[in-house]
Amino acid sequence: MTDTPLDTPPDRLSNDPRSKFYRPELLERGIGIRFNGIERTNVEEYCISEGWVRVPVGRSLDRRGMPMTMKLKGTVEAWFLDRASETSAD
């Protein structure tokens, strides 16, 4: 069985509505991120092909009221959470 575009998350996705990589219909499904072998829940943006994630830095905010972020480089894996729950139920 081959993966259709609906079964695999995009290469790059962002939580920020101002970003051109913001896709609310995909975020509603839920995205799981594993960075360097550790599952992360605080990822603001990721890029699989370039191998980086953006995570918030503490509770500090920028001048627009958005969280300050830091780019971390490493191995990124992404999956849809609704897809993971379907396979675990089988």
C-alpha positions in Angstrom: 0.0 0.0 0.0 1.4 3.4 -1.0 1.1 6.5 1.1 -1.2 9.1 -0.3 -0.6 12.8 0.4 -3.4 12.6 3.1 -1.4 9.8 4.9 1.9 11.6 5.1 2.5 15.0 6.8 4.0 17.7 4.7 7.8 18.3 4.6 7.3 21.7 6.4 4.5 22.9 8.7 4.0 25.8 11.1 1.6 26.7 13.9 1.9 30.4 13.1 -1.1 31.7 11.0 1.2 34.4 9.4 3.4 31.7 7.9 3.0 30.5 4.4 3.5 26.9 5.8 0.4 27.2 8.1 -2.2 24.6 7.2 -5.0 24.5 9.8 -6.7 21.4 8.3 -3.6 19.4 8.9 -3.0 20.8 12.4 -6.6 19.8 13.4 -5.7 16.2 12.6 -2.8 16.4 15.0 0.9 16.0 14.2 3.4 13.9 16.2 7.0 15.0 16.0 10.1 12.9 17.0 13.3 15.0 17.1 16.6 13.1 17.5 14.6 10.1 18.8 12.7 12.0 21.4 9.0 12.7 21.0 8.3 16.5 21.3 5.0 18.2 22.0 6.2 21.9 22.0 7.3 22.2 18.3 6.1 25.5 16.7 7.5 24.7 13.2 9.4 21.8 11.6 11.1 20.9 8.3 11.9 17.3 7.7 14.2 17.7 4.6 16.4 20.4 6.2 16.4 18.6 9.6 15.3 21.3 12.0 12.5 22.2 14.5 11.5 25.5 16.1 10.7 25.3 19.8 9.7 28.1 22.3 12.4 29.5 24.6 10.9 29.7 28.1 8.0 32.1 28.5 9.5 35.0 26.7 7.5 36.8 24.0 8.6 38.9 21.0 7.3 42.4 20.3 4.2 41.0 18.6 3.3 38.8 21.6 4.4 35.5 19.9 6.7 33.1 21.8 10.4 33.5 21.1 11.7 30.4 19.3 15.0 28.6 18.8 15.9 26.5 15.8 17.3 23.1 16.7 19.0 20.9 14.0 18.8 17.1 13.9 16.7 14.2 12.7 13.0 15.0 12.3 10.2 12.5 11.9 6.5 13.5 11.6 3.2 11.5 11.6 -0.5 12.2 11.9 -1.8 11.4 15.4 -5.2 10.3 14.1 -3.4 7.8 11.9 -1.4 6.4 14.9 -4.5 5.8 16.9 -6.1 3.9 14.1 -3.2 1.5 13.8 -2.9 1.0 17.6 -6.6 0.0 17.7 -6.1 -2.9 15.3 
